[in-house]
């Protein structure tokens, strides 16, 4: 019998308890041992329910119990969860977590501490919910040199953008729908500003390139400025707009970015809709491998947590000794040095003068026609590929021209 403690009885924590209870027989067959939840730690009261007898508010009841071999941390955040994780390691307890913020912020420290104490630290559920991606990167694709990762890593923003494109809803209305369906939190900042996707691409990149990628150093931009009109222009380009998280190797350095981007309908991520996530991994041997599924939700995420528990039980005599070394130099390429193409939309006071200035400023801009050009005096165009620094400088120059009233939208064009 393997005893497990769950820290945090929220959506994911309660889901873990439910999966272990519901599938106990098949889990025991796969693990080779019966697994049971012995304690659940939470500061809130849950007087009713199938797990009420297991609940405690006293952390020492968990950490003082030597029979508990595995701790599941589903508290979230990088505060008390950080302290509890370190305490578990010091007591030689294995830890499984879904906490992407903790991994992205303190991954190197915690992986090192787990290795020093001869225990495992697994976090498959921290990226992609129920989509298996971390274990494939560590194991199935281990023979490859990973050159790049591109993904739709946040189901909330993907749902919002899908609603805007398919239903013609503006951003605020689509966000409200996401909240009503339980896809977005009451405070959706981490999702809509791109922070959630940023933490996930940092974790995936750290694993893929075997070095720590600091989420705080990744350029991150959310979707709050996207409009239905932008969606219509993307359609004119036979494209769609997605929140894209990406990273790639460039010599001994890494480029990573999270931002909305226009991708062609031929792109492998273009048909990923609603709350679904997808990740494309580029390996030097396998080529492109795509992972697709529901990126969040109570039971899909709990499924990934329980899979990690089973993995630990099956390999008690060994432990994960992965580490993410920190480079002694800045291993991330600044956004200004990267190359891209822009889609730009402006409102004009004098359309012909604005058009002339744009032609003189940008090399061979391609103008796009839309009915709003006639109705409201708009111009939209795409640029040639250049560095972010050069393109951003030219866009800034537009803002000081009398013929141009406002730069309304600037979106990157992501090429395959």
Secondary structure, DSSP 8 states (H G I E B T S, - for coil): -EEEEEE--SHHHHHHHHHHHHTHHHHHHHHSS-EEEEEEE-SS---SSTTGGGEES-HHHHHT-TTEEEEEE---SSSHHHHHHHHHHHTT-EEEE--HHHHHHHHHHHHHHHHHTT--EE-GGGTTTTS--HHIIIIITTTS-EEEEEEE--HHHHHHHHHHHHH---HHHHHHHHHHTTSS-SS-HHHHTSHHHHHHHHHHHHHHHTS---GGGSEE--STT--HHHHHHHHHTTEEEEEEEEEEEETTEEEEEEEEEEEETTSTTTT--TTEEEEEEEETTTEEEEEEEE---HHHHHHHHHHHHHHHHHTTTS---------SS--B--GGGSEEEEEEEEEESSHHHHHHHHHHHSTT-EEE--THHHHH-EEEEE--SEEHHHHHHHHHHHTT-TTEEEEEEEEEE---
